[in-house]
């Protein structure tokens, strides 16, 4: 029985080999410069969340989640650097 629907496995074939963007280093491999960049990014998202206003709760919450991600990475990297 032949189907008129495209084969789903071939539908995404071209995207499997697409180059991926470089990943940020794990907090255990973070340099002080990288932590400084994370602090700037945290401040940027925090300020965006604060300026989003009460009218756009979804956008504001998204910014807070991004800020929270960066502050967790900062705290983890600092804890790993302070450990003997």
N, C-alpha and C positions, 0 to 999 in steps of 0.2 A: 504494500500500500504506500503510494507516494504521497508526500506531504508538500503543500505549497509554502510552508513556513521555512525560513532560512535555518540552517543548522546553527544552534546557539554557540557551539564551541568555535565555529569559524567566525562568528560575529565579532569577537573581541581579539582575534588572532593578531591583528596589526599592533595592538597596544601592549602585548606581552613583552616585547623587546624594546619598548620605549625607554630612553635613558631616564634615570631617576635623579632628582636633585640631591646634592650632597646633604647628608644628615648632620645635625649639630652633634658635637661630641657629647658623650655621656658625662654627667657631672663628675665622675671619678677621673676623667681626663681633661677637665676644664682648666684653662689657664686663668690667671687673674684678669687678663684682657677680656677673655670670653665672659667671665662673670660680670665685668663692667658693662659689656654689651647687653647681657641679660637684664641688668639693673635698668638700663635705659629703656629697653623694650617693656619691662614691667611698668615703669613710670608712664610710658606712652599709653599702654592699655588702661592703666588705672585712671589717667586723666580723661581718656575717651569715655570710659564708663561713667565717670562723675559728670561729664558734660552731656551725656546722652539724654538726660532728663527723665522725668517720670513717664512721659508719654510713650516712649519706645522701650518697653521693658525687655523685649526679646534681644534687641541690640545691646542694651546695657548689660544684660546677663551674659551675653557672649563675650563682651569685653572683659567682664570680671573673671570669667573662666580662663581667658587667655592670660590675664594678669596673674591669676592664681597658679597657673602652670609655671610661669617664669619664676615666681617667688619660691615655689617648691624646689625648682632646679637650683636656685641660688643657695637656699638653705642646705640642700643636700651636698652641693659642691663645697661649701664652706665647712660643713661638718667633716667631710672626708679630708679636706686639707688640714684641719686642726687635729685630726687623729694621728697618733704617733706611728 
